Amino acid sequence: MRLAMYAENGRPGLAAAEGEVFHGLLTGEADFPGDLDSLLAEGRDLAAVGKALQSAPVIDLEKISFLPPLMRPGKIICVGMNYAAHSAEFGRQVPVSPELFSRFTTTLIGHREPLIKPAVSEQLDFEGELVAVIGRDGRNITREKALEHVAAYSIFNDGSVRDYQFRGLQWLPGKNFDNTGAFGPWLVTAEALPAGAKGLALTTRLNGEVMQNANTDDLIFDIPALIESISEIMTLKRGDVLVTGTPGGVGQGRDPKVFMKSGDVCEITIEGIGTLSNPVN
């Protein structure tokens, strides 16, 4: 089941699709179930919500604006250097434990919305990534039980302002410029994908040219390992977002370097989920 948050004439709505056709309702309409943030916080079964929406009107995806699937996640936890090829292109050793940093909600944009290149930098880079969304609270979660805590998966473009990222030892400044974190186009419920979203092709294209081409099997720390490690530190709550890391091929690692500029279009495709596409302004 795919579930998307959207807006039509300024009103937010929720749409769902079992096949290719989306059905949806807007806020205030009868039987509108709520937004995805609220549904996850309530512990609702997203697949069941999606099935109930199949009797709603058909949504023309060309006439709506996509919103980030989650707009108020309590935590956005990102993982650095989680593919060996990405570690190598940065001259780094493969990490022995997950390298974590955080994003904030002011960075989030939806599918087809513009990534904003900061006026203060020419080094806005692309990073295609798999997202896991937590659907059940937990602390000290074992790997064996970890996938019981995943509600859905999605796609993220971890737009990184490299000169700000590497000004110091902390990556947070370069990862938190407004409107640099594209998220979407929708959530895909966990049962619709292989366990742990294993074995999925991930491709990033910039202006149609393939820049990243990998597979989620290449993750150094897979989703169960990430959940186990992160939940040793903090309680994972329903609606938290785990951005699992990017493969090799980013602009910073190329010679010459390739950064996004105004007029570009960046597309990230993950097999079984879809394509997240964003122009650059």
C-alpha positions as CSV (number, residue, x, y, z in Angstrom):
1,M,0.0,0.0,0.0
2,R,1.2,3.5,-0.9
3,L,0.1,6.5,1.1
4,A,0.8,10.1,0.1
5,M,0.1,13.4,1.8
6,Y,-1.0,16.1,-0.7
7,A,-2.6,19.5,-1.0
8,E,-5.3,20.7,-3.3
9,N,-6.3,24.3,-3.4
10,G,-4.4,24.8,-0.2
11,R,-6.2,22.0,1.7
12,P,-4.1,19.0,2.8
13,G,-5.3,15.5,2.1
14,L,-4.4,11.8,2.3
15,A,-4.4,9.5,-0.7
16,A,-3.7,5.8,-1.0
17,A,-3.1,3.3,-3.8
18,E,-3.0,-0.5,-4.0
19,G,-2.2,-0.4,-7.7
20,E,-1.6,2.6,-9.9
21,V,-4.7,4.6,-9.0
22,F,-4.7,6.8,-6.0
23,H,-7.9,7.6,-4.0
24,G,-8.0,10.3,-1.5
25,L,-9.9,12.7,0.8
26,L,-9.1,16.2,1.9
27,T,-9.1,17.6,5.5
28,G,-12.7,18.3,6.5
29,E,-14.3,15.8,4.2
30,A,-16.4,13.0,5.6
31,D,-14.4,10.0,6.5
32,F,-11.0,11.8,6.2
33,P,-8.9,9.6,8.5
34,G,-6.2,12.1,9.5
35,D,-2.7,12.9,8.3
36,L,0.1,10.3,8.4
37,D,1.8,12.0,11.4
38,S,-1.4,11.6,13.4
39,L,-2.2,8.1,12.2
40,L,1.2,6.8,13.2
41,A,1.1,8.6,16.6
42,E,-2.3,6.8,17.2
43,G,-0.8,3.5,16.3
44,R,-3.2,3.0,13.3
45,D,-2.6,0.2,10.8
46,L,-1.6,2.2,7.7
47,A,-2.4,-0.6,5.3
48,A,-6.0,-0.8,6.7
49,V,-6.3,3.0,6.4
50,G,-5.3,2.7,2.8
51,K,-7.7,0.0,2.1
52,A,-10.5,2.1,3.5
53,L,-9.6,5.0,1.2
54,Q,-10.0,2.8,-1.9
55,S,-13.7,3.8,-2.0
56,A,-12.8,7.6,-2.0
57,P,-12.6,9.7,-5.2
58,V,-9.8,9.1,-7.6
59,I,-7.0,11.7,-7.3
60,D,-5.3,13.1,-10.4
61,L,-1.6,13.3,-9.4
62,E,-0.9,15.9,-12.0
63,K,-3.3,18.3,-10.4
64,I,-2.1,18.2,-6.8
65,S,0.9,19.3,-4.8
66,F,2.8,16.6,-2.9
67,L,3.6,17.2,0.8
68,P,6.3,15.4,2.7
69,P,4.7,12.1,3.9
70,L,5.5,13.1,7.5
71,M,5.6,16.8,8.4
72,R,6.0,16.6,12.1
73,P,8.3,13.6,12.9
74,G,9.6,13.7,16.4
75,K,13.1,12.7,15.2
76,I,14.8,12.6,11.9
77,I,17.9,10.4,12.4
78,C,20.4,10.2,9.5
79,V,23.2,7.8,9.0
80,G,26.5,8.8,7.5
81,M,29.0,6.6,5.6
82,N,26.7,3.6,5.5
83,Y,27.9,2.3,2.2
84,A,31.5,1.2,1.7
85,A,31.8,3.0,-1.7
86,H,30.7,6.2,-0.1
87,S,33.2,5.9,2.8
88,A,35.9,5.2,0.2
89,E,35.1,8.2,-2.0
90,F,35.5,10.4,1.2
91,G,38.8,8.7,2.1
92,R,37.2,7.2,5.2
93,Q,37.5,3.7,6.8
94,V,34.3,1.6,7.0
95,P,32.7,2.6,10.3
96,V,32.5,0.1,13.2
97,S,29.3,1.6,14.4
98,P,26.6,3.8,12.8
99,E,27.6,7.5,12.3
100,L,24.6,9.5,13.2
101,F,23.4,13.1,12.8
102,S,20.0,14.8,12.9
103,R,17.9,16.8,10.5
104,F,15.0,19.1,11.4
105,T,11.5,19.5,10.0
106,T,12.3,22.9,8.5
107,T,14.5,21.1,5.9
108,L,11.6,19.0,4.6
109,I,10.0,19.3,1.2
110,G,7.8,17.0,-0.8
111,H,8.0,15.3,-4.3
112,R,8.2,17.9,-7.1
113,E,8.9,20.8,-4.7
114,P,12.1,22.7,-5.3
115,L,15.3,22.1,-3.5
116,I,16.6,25.5,-2.6
117,K,20.3,26.1,-3.3
118,P,21.5,28.4,-0.5
119,A,22.6,31.9,-1.7
120,V,25.8,31.5,0.5
121,S,27.0,28.3,-1.2
122,E,27.7,26.7,-4.6
123,Q,28.1,23.2,-3.0
124,L,24.6,21.7,-2.8
125,D,25.1,18.0,-3.2
126,F,22.7,15.1,-3.8
127,E,22.4,12.0,-1.7
128,G,19.8,9.3,-2.5
129,E,18.7,7.3,0.5
130,L,16.2,4.7,1.8
131,V,14.0,5.8,4.7
132,A,12.5,3.6,7.4
133,V,9.6,4.9,9.4
134,I,9.0,3.7,12.9
135,G,5.5,2.5,13.7
136,R,5.9,1.1,17.2
137,D,7.7,2.6,20.2
138,G,10.7,0.8,21.6
139,R,14.0,1.0,23.6
140,N,16.8,-1.6,23.5
141,I,15.3,-3.3,20.6
142,T,17.0,-6.5,19.4
143,R,17.8,-7.1,15.7
144,E,15.5,-10.1,15.7
145,K,12.6,-7.9,16.8
146,A,13.6,-4.7,14.9
147,L,11.4,-5.0,11.9
148,E,8.3,-5.3,14.1
149,H,8.9,-1.6,14.8
150,V,8.9,-0.5,11.1
151,A,5.7,0.7,9.7
152,A,6.8,1.9,6.2
153,Y,9.6,2.9,3.9
154,S,10.2,5.9,1.6
155,I,12.9,7.9,-0.2
156,F,15.0,10.9,0.9
157,N,17.4,13.3,-0.9
158,D,19.8,14.3,1.8
159,G,20.7,17.6,0.2
160,S,24.1,18.5,1.7
161,V,25.8,21.9,1.6
162,R,29.3,20.6,1.6
163,D,31.4,23.7,2.5
164,Y,29.2,24.2,5.6
165,Q,29.2,20.5,6.4
166,F,33.0,20.3,6.6
167,R,33.7,23.7,8.3
168,G,34.1,21.8,11.6
169,L,33.7,18.3,13.1
170,Q,29.9,18.4,13.2
171,W,27.9,17.8,10.1
172,L,24.7,19.4,11.3
173,P,25.2,22.8,9.7
174,G,25.6,21.5,6.2
175,K,22.6,19.1,6.6
176,N,20.0,21.6,7.9
177,F,19.6,24.5,5.4
178,D,15.9,25.1,4.8
179,N,14.3,23.2,1.9
180,T,17.2,20.8,1.3
181,G,15.7,17.5,2.5
182,A,13.3,16.1,-0.1
183,F,11.1,13.3,1.2
184,G,8.6,11.1,-0.6
185,P,6.8,10.8,-2.8
186,W,4.8,8.6,-0.4
187,L,5.1,5.9,2.2
188,V,5.1,2.2,1.2
189,T,3.8,0.0,4.0
190,A,6.3,-2.6,5.2
191,E,4.4,-5.7,4.2
192,A,4.5,-4.5,0.5
193,L,8.3,-4.8,0.4
194,P,10.9,-7.4,1.1
195,A,11.7,-7.7,4.9
196,G,14.0,-4.8,5.9
197,A,13.6,-3.4,2.3
198,K,16.5,-5.7,1.3
199,G,17.6,-6.2,-2.3
200,L,16.2,-3.0,-3.7
201,A,17.9,-1.1,-6.5
202,L,18.7,2.6,-5.7
203,T,19.5,5.0,-8.5
204,T,20.1,8.8,-8.4
205,R,19.9,10.8,-11.7
206,L,20.9,14.4,-12.1
207,N,19.4,15.9,-15.3
208,G,18.9,12.4,-16.5
209,E,22.5,11.2,-16.0
210,V,23.0,8.3,-13.5
211,M,25.1,9.5,-10.6
212,Q,24.4,6.8,-8.0
213,N,23.6,3.1,-8.8
214,A,23.5,0.7,-5.8
215,N,21.4,-1.8,-3.9
216,T,20.1,-1.7,-0.4
217,D,21.9,-5.0,0.2
218,D,25.1,-2.8,0.1
219,L,24.2,-1.1,3.4
220,I,26.9,-1.6,6.0
221,F,24.4,-1.4,8.8
222,D,21.0,-2.7,7.6
223,I,17.8,-1.5,9.1
224,P,17.6,-4.1,11.9
225,A,21.2,-3.2,12.9
226,L,20.4,0.5,12.9
227,I,17.3,0.1,15.0
228,E,19.2,-2.0,17.5
229,S,22.1,0.5,17.7
230,I,19.9,3.7,17.8
231,S,17.5,2.2,20.4
232,E,20.4,1.6,22.8
233,I,20.8,5.4,22.9
234,M,17.2,6.6,22.8
235,T,13.6,5.5,22.7
236,L,12.3,5.2,19.1
237,K,8.8,6.6,18.8
238,R,6.0,6.1,16.3
239,G,6.6,8.4,13.4
240,D,10.4,8.8,13.8
241,V,12.2,8.8,10.5
242,L,15.5,6.9,9.9
243,V,17.4,8.1,6.8
244,T,19.7,5.2,6.3
245,G,22.7,6.6,4.3
246,T,23.8,7.2,0.7
247,P,25.8,5.1,-1.7
248,G,28.9,6.2,-3.6
249,G,28.7,8.6,-6.5
250,V,27.9,11.8,-4.7
251,G,29.0,15.1,-6.3
252,Q,31.6,15.8,-3.6
253,G,33.4,12.5,-4.4
254,R,33.8,13.2,-8.1
255,D,36.7,14.7,-10.1
256,P,35.7,17.3,-11.1
257,K,33.0,17.7,-8.4
258,V,29.4,17.9,-9.4
259,F,27.0,20.1,-7.4
260,M,23.4,20.9,-8.0
261,K,22.6,24.3,-9.5
262,S,19.4,26.2,-10.3
263,G,17.6,24.7,-13.2
264,D,18.7,21.1,-12.4
265,V,16.4,18.2,-11.7
266,C,17.4,15.4,-9.3
267,E,15.5,12.1,-9.4
268,I,16.0,9.2,-6.9
269,T,14.4,5.9,-7.7
270,I,14.2,2.9,-5.3
271,E,12.8,-0.3,-6.6
272,G,9.3,-1.1,-5.2
273,I,8.9,2.4,-3.8
274,G,8.9,4.9,-6.7
275,T,10.7,8.0,-7.8
276,L,11.3,11.2,-5.8
277,S,11.9,14.1,-8.2
278,N,12.8,17.6,-7.4
279,P,13.9,20.7,-9.4
280,V,16.6,22.9,-8.0
281,N,16.0,26.6,-7.5
